[in-house]
């Protein structure tokens, strides 16, 4: 018998917590929620086994309307009393289970068994699943402005379009010229060589007792630095002698410590560097009459520690100046899990203005560096030509006569000198929506394709070849587009973009500072943390650079990059001062990033491991499950309050409450599989004299339960799980295209996941496929509402 | 700062426009000024002087200007000649280095690695310079605070930072580079105003463009562009407001295309002095330095028919009459620059008062040496012009070997900044330099 239920307020509140706020039924749509076929297939298979599927569905709808709608609203959108909408990615069986145990609030037990199953099934197909959500509110390709990183890259490539783009050459270290005089006199040069880094202590002696006097000598180092990530880099010269450092600029030193004065021996200067590019660098140094001589060139990369610039980040090759926009911008919207340029603000408009002024200042001041103009000649014609090209390249298409009149001719007419005219052109161009916005539908043509392709693969404006292809109508066929995509994906900037994606896939931006208890882990220094980050980066680079570019290597690799310091800390055998190299280390116990000590330490507390943090990373990041923040802030039980419990036991006790258990059942049982690793990622067999239990399990979205024990077992499950592939594909799509994948048709995600699987998980191949899809999609077609998604049989 | 914020708020200028309206600072503070403005200019020329063509024979208010100072004859009654003031600072570095690094700091150079022609190598000065000290004092008070506080002008200063090229110090080991490119100085002073002008005209076409593009996007997307348009309009509004409160004085017109080359020194000097006068009219700063080349400077004054470099000539012995004739003409040319500045200041009305800028400005002309061939630091050719401080002008004074630190103290006192000593206190035992007021 069904009763009409009116929920008391307190119960409504509980309902809110259980179902609406924390419930595993809930998840955010967009990037953090998966749109999965599994759920659909699950439904479909249910449909096949049930002879009266349609009847059951109908029954589910009736029950919902009778018992649920008054609190949860039509299509689960919520009501005034229970405002949180219901949607998510849990399997139907989970939904039914929660309904059986908790609903209706005032009559638990009224809706169980087939009833619960029927209502859960109907909810899945009507509004709960991401596909259903997509049908109810179809996502579309939205007009977007350049993201901040696209803006900076576009500026850099506008500059490079007048020089050339310089990718790193294989040789490492810096060119060095040694002089037997304090000035760099050509006739006193005694040596030309490559130094692997700048870190010398000559003491009271000279670098070459025969050719170089002890009293005075000088050295000039030349070459380029290769930054891994974008951000502010702080350079330091450490010397008791005189030195001057130039970075990306030959005229104004970043650090001028030529005059030694008093007792200062450290001199610093900061510069914003964009990843995916190289920056020329020159260090002039001399000794004169001081008792001793030493010099070291260090840097502090973003969020890391100060260190001598490693050989791997130095190359002897010179690089043309990079046009850098250093103006601070407000951060882009990342609420859907990836950077998007779908909002503007006054702060942004202000930043755009200031950046335009900055770029105009830099370009006009260094015009001769970016052009073939010569001193003392009349360059007015060349300046005008330069201005026209600048606008054309910024707009990513030829200038029509009308636009040329507005953006070039009028500006020169209003100026007193050619330089001022150029300045005006730069300002008006960089503030124009034609530069600031991504392709809009004004003229859907091959130039738009070129732009989409280029922003997808190198996060920047199209290069000359791509514009040329568009101009000649050579981006017409799919093959032409694909050929260009393959050319671009092998560009150094594209590699950098893929690495940047892997960092975001691994949540590395959350792990900027890893501190451990000095009492428990006295040897885990910030330097070790920084080394571990490099080690992880090297694994990423190795995976990306490998011929097969196989994503699974990230999960399954049985080796770790170590230097002497890491090896010593983790007990591997390497010489103390060894540089980074690949080491087979505990290959039966460890697997790729799953047990990489950087992530294990990062997703852990100061003293103890954290199965919850590790589990959230695995479920949300790797498997792509929608996991909401906890409903209430819970301080973790301090280990010393539960002195007899292992971490696993303590976490289990702490999260067993009903309102925690739904999510933590999923999270913890993934994280527990890594319990063999302590808070710094060292292997352990026991904790508090109890043996470690590293068994874990995972209820897949198709309803099947998987069990595993330990890191390797877990990793091999992740590597073959369709959920992992799907989540990786979806996240890569969002990172590359910056539009919701569902806006590209309901099948896109499944098709691309299948493509990924069929191409042996070749990441570059997937990237090319994604870029081509987005390039060939016209915004007008994509703006059409997504066709309704109905549950279908899997092929 | 509070009142400035309030002032800006009254104008309705939001945070976003603040970078463009910092000029208002001076506008606001000038409204509050109660006492007269006071300014200090320090002019530097290198390599010592020619004593017999420089120092007046007489002492007191009746004296005859010698050849070098003749350009100042129209302003003799506003001129104070200070013979017998010596740079007594010793320690590391040769005299050219100490002469420069200690001229305005009055304190020793740090030991270092810069080797001069003799003596031990040295580094930077170990203390702040008097121009910066006074500027800090003025900036610390609301009523004398200006946009820049201090401006350092240069003329053909070599593009290297060392003890010979820097005379202003923000503190120990903190030399300040003079700006010797008039266009760069112009950008520093008026870049924002210029940008505002250009931006205002550009924002119109940005709005046009947004409108055009809006027509070609879907209704949903149009919303983003409309929002953008609103911000552009807000920006434009703010710029217009800032512009209307921009300094009412015309921006100086600079001759275009003057390259930084030896032969352009006369044009560059004139451009820089014009910019300085204009910056005073706009009250951008109350303290300025004007550094012609550098210690050991080598300008070749071909416009005077002199092909040798100045420093090279300054080593010639007194007996070389030809060389000294040239040196006198060179120093006279420096004095002409001073006279040009003085004349411009005297002809330019002080905004908001009856007098001229010169009535409220004191210029101190100095040098790193007394004379080039002896490299002496005694009798530095110090001359002051203008009535910025309450000194009794129109006189030739002769001191007996007084340390120049006492003169630096007197400058501070002239601004009401009553410090007991400046630089090395050993040289200030006898207190502020007397006889000036």
Contacts between the chains, C-beta under 8 A, distances in Angstrom:
chain1	res1	chain2	res2	distance
A	140	B	220	7.1
A	142	B	220	7.3
A	142	B	221	6.5
A	142	B	224	7.7
A	143	B	217	5.6
A	143	B	218	7.8
A	143	B	221	3.6
A	143	B	224	5.5
A	143	B	225	7.4
A	145	B	224	7.7
A	145	B	228	7.9
A	182	B	115	7.9
A	241	B	113	6.3
A	242	B	113	4.9
A	242	B	114	7.9
A	256	B	161	5.2
A	258	B	160	7.4
A	258	B	161	6.4
A	258	B	162	6.7
A	259	B	112	5.8
A	259	B	113	7.0
A	259	B	114	5.4
A	259	B	123	5.2
A	259	B	124	5.8
A	259	B	161	6.7
A	259	B	162	5.4
A	259	B	163	6.4
A	260	B	112	4.6
A	260	B	113	4.1
A	260	B	114	7.8
A	260	B	123	5.5
A	261	B	109	7.4
A	261	B	110	4.2
A	261	B	111	7.7
A	261	B	112	4.4
A	261	B	122	7.5
A	261	B	123	2.2
A	261	B	124	3.9
A	261	B	173	5.2
A	262	B	110	4.0
A	262	B	111	7.5
A	262	B	112	7.5
A	262	B	123	6.1
A	262	B	124	7.4
A	262	B	126	7.1
A	262	B	172	7.1
A	262	B	173	5.5
A	264	B	173	6.6
A	286	B	113	7.5
A	287	B	113	7.8
A	288	B	113	4.8
A	288	B	115	6.2
A	288	B	121	6.6
A	289	B	113	6.8
A	289	B	115	7.1
A	289	B	121	5.8
A	290	B	113	6.2
A	342	B	224	6.8
A	343	B	224	7.3
A	343	B	227	7.9
A	344	B	224	6.4
A	344	B	227	5.4
A	344	B	228	4.8
A	344	B	231	6.4
A	345	B	231	7.2
A	346	B	14	7.6
A	346	B	16	5.3
A	346	B	231	5.0
A	346	B	234	6.1
A	346	B	235	7.6
A	347	B	16	6.9
A	348	B	231	7.7
A	349	B	16	7.4
A	349	B	228	7.2
A	349	B	231	4.0
A	349	B	232	6.5
A	349	B	234	7.7
A	349	B	235	5.7
A	350	B	16	4.2
A	350	B	235	7.2
A	353	B	199	6.7
A	353	B	235	6.7
A	354	B	19	6.8
A	357	B	195	5.7
A	361	B	187	7.7
A	375	B	259	7.8
A	406	B	205	6.1
A	406	B	209	7.9
A	410	B	205	7.8
A	414	B	201	6.9
A	416	B	256	7.3
A	417	B	256	5.4
A	417	B	257	7.7
A	423	B	198	7.3
A	424	B	198	5.9
A	424	B	202	7.0
A	427	B	198	6.2
A	427	B	199	6.9
A	427	B	202	5.6
A	428	B	202	4.6
A	428	B	205	6.2
A	428	B	206	7.3
A	431	B	202	6.2
A	431	B	203	7.5
A	431	B	206	5.1
A	432	B	206	6.2
A	432	B	209	5.4
A	433	B	206	7.5
A	433	B	209	5.7
A	433	B	210	5.3
A	433	B	213	5.1
A	433	B	225	6.8
A	433	B	228	7.0
A	434	B	209	6.7
A	434	B	213	7.3
A	437	B	213	7.4
A	437	B	225	8.0
A	440	B	213	6.1
A	440	B	216	6.3
A	440	B	217	5.2
A	440	B	221	7.3
A	441	B	216	5.7
A	441	B	217	6.0
A	441	B	218	7.4
A	442	B	213	6.3
A	442	B	216	3.8
A	442	B	217	7.7
A	783	B	218	5.9
